[in-house]
Amino acid sequence: MRAQILLITLLVLLPFPLFAQDEVVIPYKIKGYLEGIGNGKVYLYSYDKSKGLRVDSTRADNGDFVFSGVVLEPVLTYLLARSEYYSSAVSFKKQTPLQFFLENGYTFMIEGRYGTLDKAMVSGGLINADYKRYLNAIQLANGEKNVVESKLKNASDEDQLTLKKELKKANDKLFLQTIQFIKRNPNDLLSAWLIGNVVYKTSSMQVVEQCYNSLSAEVKQSAWGKKLYTQLYAYKTMQKGTMAPDFARKGVDGKDVYLSGFRGKYVLLNFWTSWCVTSRKDNIMLNNLVEQYSDKNLQLINVSLDKNLDNWVNAIRSDKLLGANVNAFFKDKEGKLAASYNVRTLPLQVLIGPDGKIIGRYNSAENLHKSLDSVLK
């Protein structure tokens, strides 16, 4: 199954620091009470694009708990709790987490009960107020989607086809209401987040650009707004016939790899990861293609998005990858190389001509093969 680069998995958007070096940052604070957890533990999960998954925890005192900290930018956060009365790991994992946005400088009040964390009351922060309005706006469509998804779990093979059509209609309705919310609320920072984490994942870049253009100038200058601009710019520079962004990276063998150093050759960029099954299958096909076109002046550069360098190196050895091998995150926590090529899904191959211009982008080695036959004939 093709790996999607998404919100908490891999939506590649460059992080922009929000704080100047001399700026005083006021930490956020969370004060909460959860009935039914006693002296259990409370957990906060969030995703930092430069550090990965972040987990914070604290011990409750008869249900009361406190968190404090600083975030690089407003971030969607998930809260879970482990009750001292229900120690089963199964009951812990079955919980639906509470979702809310953390922002520096605000105190957040949370009140709820164990077992129904997703229904807990949250107050505090500008974005959470907008988020509540958004959830209210999509409540009916979201409810329809949940009902159909529930029916699908126990549906017969005969009923599944009908229910899947109903689910598509519900998702289309939900998507349309999200677009309407964005365009009706151009001054909301949440609108930029929705574009990057809902519209971006499920629609074309043309729709993303339309939504971005509807944002106010102030929201466009926010960290989330700047990320969207970066992605749109990368998309526009990735079209057929445009110059491929140059880069320089250390190869796995320690040698420097410059894209411009291969000018005069056809260059094939292969974006992949060790954990993507489809990528690993494509690696085998790409090795075969390199050997097949060995007399056609073709250079393969494999660009891994692995953050674990040991997994990356082991996968290279296992797949016996030909060509140059570089890592997008080696000495670059932001992964600018992947962002500059607008990597949205894996695997991805980009074919570049001898003149340094992009010939095409492909989401499988099989599709690439058909293009190579015509280009390198």
C-alpha positions as CSV (number, residue, x, y, z in Angstrom):
1,M,0.0,0.0,0.0
2,R,1.5,3.3,-1.0
3,A,2.9,5.2,1.9
4,Q,1.3,8.7,2.3
5,I,3.3,11.5,3.8
6,L,0.7,13.0,6.1
7,L,0.1,15.2,9.2
8,I,1.4,13.0,12.0
9,T,3.2,10.6,9.5
10,L,5.0,12.5,6.8
11,L,3.5,15.7,5.4
12,V,6.8,17.4,4.4
13,L,6.5,21.1,5.2
14,L,9.5,23.1,6.2
15,P,9.4,24.3,9.8
16,F,9.9,28.0,10.3
17,P,11.1,29.2,13.8
18,L,8.7,31.6,15.4
19,F,11.0,33.1,17.9
20,A,13.7,35.7,17.5
21,Q,16.8,35.0,19.6
22,D,16.1,37.9,22.0
23,E,12.3,37.3,22.2
24,V,10.8,36.3,25.5
25,V,8.6,33.3,25.1
26,I,5.9,32.7,27.6
27,P,5.3,29.0,28.2
28,Y,1.9,27.4,27.9
29,K,0.3,25.9,31.0
30,I,-2.3,23.1,31.2
31,K,-4.5,22.7,34.3
32,G,-6.8,19.8,34.2
33,Y,-9.0,17.4,36.1
34,L,-10.1,13.9,34.9
35,E,-12.6,12.0,36.9
36,G,-11.8,8.3,37.3
37,I,-8.0,8.3,37.0
38,G,-7.1,8.9,40.7
39,N,-3.3,9.1,40.9
40,G,-2.8,7.7,37.4
41,K,-0.8,9.2,34.6
42,V,-1.7,11.7,31.9
43,Y,0.1,11.8,28.5
44,L,0.5,14.5,25.8
45,Y,1.4,13.4,22.3
46,S,2.4,15.9,19.6
47,Y,4.5,15.9,16.4
48,D,7.5,18.2,16.0
49,K,8.7,18.1,12.4
50,S,12.3,18.6,13.5
51,K,12.3,16.2,16.4
52,G,9.6,13.7,15.5
53,L,7.0,12.4,18.0
54,R,7.1,14.2,21.3
55,V,5.6,12.6,24.5
56,D,5.2,14.3,27.8
57,S,3.7,12.8,30.9
58,T,2.8,13.7,34.4
59,R,1.3,12.0,37.5
60,A,-2.2,13.1,38.5
61,D,-3.1,13.9,42.1
62,N,-6.6,12.6,42.7
63,G,-7.5,13.5,39.1
64,D,-5.7,16.9,39.0
65,F,-2.8,17.3,36.7
66,V,-0.6,20.1,35.4
67,F,1.7,20.5,32.3
68,S,3.9,23.4,31.3
69,G,6.3,23.9,28.4
70,V,7.1,25.7,25.1
71,V,6.2,24.7,21.5
72,L,8.0,25.9,18.4
73,E,4.7,26.7,16.8
74,P,1.0,26.0,17.6
75,V,0.6,22.2,17.4
76,L,-2.3,19.7,17.4
77,T,-1.9,17.7,20.6
78,Y,-3.4,14.4,21.8
79,L,-4.2,13.7,25.4
80,L,-4.5,10.2,26.9
81,A,-4.7,9.0,30.5
82,R,-4.0,5.8,32.4
83,S,-6.2,5.3,35.4
84,E,-4.8,3.8,38.6
85,Y,-8.1,1.8,38.8
86,Y,-7.8,0.3,35.3
87,S,-4.3,-0.8,34.7
88,S,-5.1,-2.9,31.6
89,A,-3.0,-1.8,28.6
90,V,-5.9,-2.8,26.4
91,S,-8.3,-0.3,28.0
92,F,-5.6,2.4,27.7
93,K,-5.1,1.8,23.9
94,K,-8.9,1.7,23.2
95,Q,-9.4,5.3,24.4
96,T,-10.2,8.0,21.9
97,P,-7.8,10.8,22.7
98,L,-8.7,14.4,23.4
99,Q,-7.5,16.6,20.6
100,F,-6.7,20.3,21.0
101,F,-4.1,22.9,20.0
102,L,-1.2,24.0,22.2
103,E,0.0,27.6,21.9
104,N,2.6,29.5,23.9
105,G,1.4,32.1,26.4
106,Y,-1.9,30.6,27.2
107,T,-3.3,28.6,30.1
108,F,-5.5,25.7,29.1
109,M,-8.3,24.3,31.3
110,I,-9.3,20.7,30.8
111,E,-12.1,18.9,32.5
112,G,-13.5,15.4,31.7
113,R,-13.6,11.8,32.8
114,Y,-11.7,8.7,32.1
115,G,-13.2,6.6,29.2
116,T,-14.6,9.6,27.4
117,L,-11.6,11.8,27.0
118,D,-12.6,13.0,23.6
119,K,-15.6,14.7,25.1
120,A,-13.6,16.6,27.7
121,M,-14.1,20.4,27.9
122,V,-11.1,22.5,26.8
123,S,-10.8,26.2,27.1
124,G,-7.9,28.5,26.3
125,G,-6.0,29.7,23.2
126,L,-7.2,31.4,20.1
127,I,-6.9,28.4,17.8
128,N,-9.0,26.1,20.0
129,A,-11.9,28.5,19.8
130,D,-11.7,28.5,16.0
131,Y,-11.3,24.7,16.1
132,K,-14.6,24.4,18.0
133,R,-16.4,26.5,15.4
134,Y,-14.9,24.2,12.7
135,L,-16.0,21.0,14.4
136,N,-19.5,22.5,14.8
137,A,-19.6,23.4,11.1
138,I,-18.7,19.9,10.0
139,Q,-20.7,18.1,12.7
140,L,-23.5,16.7,10.5
141,A,-21.2,15.6,7.7
142,N,-18.7,14.1,10.1
143,G,-21.6,12.3,11.9
144,E,-22.8,10.8,8.5
145,K,-19.2,9.6,7.8
146,N,-18.9,8.0,11.2
147,V,-22.2,6.1,10.8
148,V,-21.2,4.7,7.4
149,E,-17.7,3.7,8.7
150,S,-19.4,1.9,11.7
151,K,-21.7,0.0,9.3
152,L,-18.7,-1.0,7.1
153,K,-17.0,-2.8,9.9
154,N,-19.7,-5.6,10.0
155,A,-21.0,-5.3,6.4
156,S,-21.3,-8.3,4.1
157,D,-19.4,-8.3,0.8
158,E,-22.6,-7.5,-1.0
159,D,-23.3,-4.4,1.2
160,Q,-19.8,-3.1,1.2
161,L,-19.9,-1.7,-2.4
162,T,-23.0,0.4,-1.6
163,L,-21.6,1.5,1.7
164,K,-18.2,2.5,0.2
165,K,-20.1,4.7,-2.3
166,E,-22.0,6.3,0.6
167,L,-18.7,6.8,2.4
168,K,-17.3,8.6,-0.6
169,K,-20.3,10.9,-0.7
170,A,-19.9,11.6,3.0
171,N,-16.2,12.4,2.6
172,D,-16.9,14.6,-0.4
173,K,-19.4,16.5,1.7
174,L,-17.0,16.8,4.6
175,F,-14.3,18.1,2.3
176,L,-16.6,20.7,0.7
177,Q,-17.7,22.0,4.1
178,T,-14.0,22.3,5.1
179,I,-13.3,24.4,2.0
180,Q,-16.3,26.6,2.8
181,F,-15.1,27.1,6.3
182,I,-11.6,28.2,5.1
183,K,-13.0,30.7,2.6
184,R,-15.5,32.1,5.1
185,N,-12.7,32.5,7.7
186,P,-9.7,34.0,5.9
187,N,-8.4,35.6,9.1
188,D,-8.3,32.4,11.2
189,L,-4.9,30.8,11.7
190,L,-6.8,27.5,11.8
191,S,-7.7,28.0,8.1
192,A,-4.0,27.7,7.2
193,W,-3.7,24.6,9.3
194,L,-6.7,23.0,7.6
195,I,-5.3,23.7,4.1
196,G,-2.0,22.1,5.1
197,N,-3.4,19.1,6.9
198,V,-6.8,18.4,5.3
199,V,-6.9,20.0,1.8
200,Y,-3.3,19.3,1.0
201,K,-3.6,15.6,1.8
202,T,-6.8,15.0,-0.2
203,S,-6.9,17.4,-3.1
204,S,-4.9,18.8,-6.0
205,M,-2.4,21.6,-5.6
206,Q,-4.6,23.8,-7.7
207,V,-7.3,23.6,-4.9
208,V,-4.6,24.1,-2.3
209,E,-3.5,27.3,-4.1
210,Q,-7.1,28.6,-4.4
211,C,-7.6,28.1,-0.6
212,Y,-4.2,29.7,0.1
213,N,-5.1,32.8,-2.0
214,S,-8.2,33.2,0.1
215,L,-6.2,33.7,3.3
216,S,-5.6,37.2,4.7
217,A,-2.1,38.8,4.4
218,E,-1.6,38.3,8.1
219,V,-2.3,34.6,8.1
220,K,-0.1,34.2,5.0
221,Q,2.8,35.6,7.1
222,S,2.2,33.1,9.9
223,A,4.5,30.1,10.2
224,W,1.8,27.9,8.8
225,G,1.1,30.3,6.0
226,K,4.8,30.4,5.1
227,K,4.9,26.6,5.0
228,L,2.0,26.6,2.5
229,Y,3.8,29.1,0.3
230,T,7.0,27.0,0.4
231,Q,5.0,23.9,-0.8
232,L,3.2,25.9,-3.5
233,Y,6.5,27.3,-4.7
234,A,8.0,23.8,-4.8
235,Y,5.0,22.5,-6.7
236,K,5.3,25.3,-9.4
237,T,9.0,24.7,-9.8
238,M,8.4,20.9,-10.2
239,Q,6.5,21.2,-13.5
240,K,7.8,19.5,-16.6
241,G,10.4,21.7,-18.4
242,T,11.5,23.7,-15.2
243,M,15.1,23.5,-13.9
244,A,15.5,20.9,-11.2
245,P,16.6,22.4,-7.8
246,D,20.3,21.8,-7.4
247,F,21.6,20.2,-4.2
248,A,24.8,18.9,-2.6
249,R,24.9,16.0,-0.2
250,K,27.4,13.6,1.3
251,G,26.9,10.1,-0.1
252,V,26.8,7.0,2.0
253,D,30.3,6.3,0.8
254,G,31.5,9.7,2.1
255,K,31.8,11.3,-1.4
256,D,30.2,14.5,-2.3
257,V,27.1,14.2,-4.6
258,Y,26.2,17.3,-6.6
259,L,23.2,17.2,-8.9
260,S,24.8,19.9,-11.2
261,G,27.9,17.6,-11.3
262,F,25.9,15.2,-13.5
263,R,24.9,17.9,-16.1
264,G,25.1,16.2,-19.6
265,K,23.6,13.0,-18.2
266,Y,20.0,11.8,-17.6
267,V,19.6,11.8,-13.8
268,L,17.0,9.7,-12.0
269,L,16.1,10.8,-8.5
270,N,14.6,8.0,-6.4
271,F,12.9,9.2,-3.2
272,W,12.3,6.3,-0.8
273,T,12.5,5.0,2.8
274,S,13.5,1.7,4.3
275,W,10.1,1.3,5.9
276,C,8.0,1.8,2.7
277,V,7.3,-1.7,1.3
278,T,6.5,-0.2,-2.2
279,S,9.7,1.7,-2.2
280,R,11.7,-1.4,-1.4
281,K,10.0,-3.3,-4.3
282,D,10.7,-0.3,-6.6
283,N,14.4,-0.4,-5.6
284,I,14.7,-3.8,-7.2
285,M,13.1,-2.6,-10.4
286,L,15.3,0.5,-10.5
287,N,18.4,-1.6,-10.2
288,N,17.2,-3.6,-13.2
289,L,16.5,-0.4,-15.2
290,V,19.9,1.1,-14.5
291,E,21.5,-2.1,-15.8
292,Q,19.1,-2.2,-18.8
293,Y,20.0,1.4,-19.8
294,S,23.7,1.2,-18.8
295,D,24.7,2.5,-22.2
296,K,22.2,5.4,-22.2
297,N,24.1,7.9,-20.0
298,L,21.7,7.4,-17.0
299,Q,22.7,8.3,-13.5
300,L,20.6,7.0,-10.5
301,I,20.6,9.0,-7.2
302,N,18.7,7.4,-4.4
303,V,17.4,10.0,-1.9
304,S,16.3,8.4,1.4
305,L,13.9,10.1,3.8
306,D,15.0,7.8,6.7
307,K,15.8,9.6,9.9
308,N,17.3,6.4,11.3
309,L,20.7,6.3,9.5
310,D,21.3,2.6,10.5
311,N,18.0,1.5,8.9
312,W,19.0,3.5,5.8
313,V,22.4,1.9,5.5
314,N,21.1,-1.6,6.2
315,A,18.4,-1.2,3.5
316,I,21.0,0.0,0.9
317,R,23.0,-3.2,1.6
318,S,20.0,-5.4,1.6
319,D,18.6,-4.0,-1.7
320,K,22.1,-3.7,-3.2
321,L,21.1,-0.3,-4.4
322,L,23.1,0.9,-7.5
323,G,24.0,4.5,-8.1
324,A,24.7,7.3,-5.6
325,N,23.0,7.1,-2.2
326,V,22.2,10.2,-0.1
327,N,19.9,11.0,2.8
328,A,17.6,14.0,2.9
329,F,17.9,14.3,6.6
330,F,21.7,13.8,7.1
331,K,22.9,17.0,8.8
332,D,19.6,18.6,7.9
333,K,16.8,18.1,10.4
334,E,14.3,20.0,8.2
335,G,14.8,17.7,5.1
336,K,15.0,20.7,2.7
337,L,16.0,18.4,-0.2
338,A,12.7,16.5,0.0
339,A,10.7,19.7,0.5
340,S,12.4,21.4,-2.6
341,Y,11.1,18.5,-4.7
342,N,7.6,18.6,-3.2
343,V,7.7,15.0,-2.1
344,R,4.1,14.2,-1.1
345,T,4.0,10.4,-1.4
346,L,6.5,7.6,-1.5
347,P,8.0,6.2,-3.6
348,L,8.6,9.1,-6.0
349,Q,11.0,9.2,-9.0
350,V,12.0,12.4,-10.8
351,L,13.6,12.1,-14.2
352,I,15.9,15.0,-15.2
353,G,17.3,15.7,-18.6
354,P,21.0,16.4,-19.6
355,D,20.1,20.1,-19.6
356,G,19.0,19.9,-15.9
357,K,15.3,20.3,-16.7
358,I,12.6,18.0,-15.3
359,I,11.3,15.5,-17.7
360,G,8.7,13.9,-15.5
361,R,7.6,12.7,-12.0
362,Y,6.5,9.1,-11.4
363,N,4.9,7.3,-8.5
364,S,6.1,3.8,-9.4
365,A,9.1,2.3,-11.2
366,E,6.6,0.6,-13.6
367,N,5.3,4.0,-14.8
368,L,8.9,5.3,-15.0
369,H,9.9,2.4,-17.2
370,K,7.3,3.3,-19.9
371,S,8.7,6.9,-20.0
372,L,12.3,5.7,-20.1
373,D,11.6,3.6,-23.1
374,S,10.5,6.6,-25.1
375,V,13.0,9.1,-23.7
376,L,16.1,6.9,-24.0
377,K,15.2,5.0,-27.1
